[in-house]
Amino acid sequence: MKVSLCYHDRCFDGAASAAVFTRFYRERINPGAEFCLTGMTHKATHPFAGNVFDGDENAIVDFKYSTSPQLTWWFDHHQSAFLTPADAEHFKKDRSGKKFYDPEYKSCTKFLADITSKHFGFNPAPLAELIHWGDIIDGAQYPTPESAVRLTEPATQLALVIENAPEQSFTSRLIPELAARSLGDVVRLPLVAQHLQPLLKRHEHSLEVMRQRTEARGGVIYFDVSGDDLEGYNKFIPYFLHPECVYSVGLSASKVRAKVSVGSNPWNHAPLEKNLASICEKYGGGGHARVAAISFEPGDLARARQAALEIAATLRS
């Protein structure tokens, strides 16, 4: 039995969700299943091009919905989970009992653990630490900006490596370890340890770069690091540097995309008057009400910059 599992790549919640699903499936569905793991990245083009659903069963966790008849399992919590209204209608008509959606959840990891426990008798207790940190990291529920930026916990160090490790297959190799070990054990694995110290140094460098690039005005932080090779920057740095601000809008770039990231300060308790997912959906992006993003083609940096500036102006208004 081959299970093809697609998950949100370079994302702690995506990796943790895939680990929970893997353990659930082996314990409650088929202990002999072989998993083929595929990391998915939000791009300007259709995300499911090619034959990604080539398993006996096919699953997606923490990523957009697909109407493919080959899709067996789906779990997501993003407001912008559906590419089109037709996709949303397709999901509503599904009667398989294996596709689940709830945008009220802070993380897909917690959502998946709760659903599989309730509907399939899965015991998520052995993965309690992973589920706890999935909710903190994806839900931005750190107690202080310092705790989000200083990266002293195994979970935050793993998140750094998951988001920035150079190998394309890194997260897929890590997921089986997350399903079986404590986070402290995982962070000490050679697979992780070889990258951790260089990435911590890069993180410290990114703090200085962001200090120079950020402009705080009208309650909104704007920054452009598209020329600094910093797509994987820590998204809490802007609020660490400018705690008085409510929103942030950032532009970054890599070989595969130009990206506009839009977020809200989890430690500033001013009322949030804007739904960031809805704003980003106007440009082809999406996410959650409090944090969202837009992906452009690598050559569309000028268009991405224009979108970032327009969104910053909208938030300042």
Order of alpha helices (4+ residues) and beta strands (2+ residues): beta-alpha-beta-beta-beta-alpha-beta-alpha-alpha-alpha-alpha-alpha-alpha-alpha-beta-beta-alpha-beta-beta-alpha-beta-beta-alpha
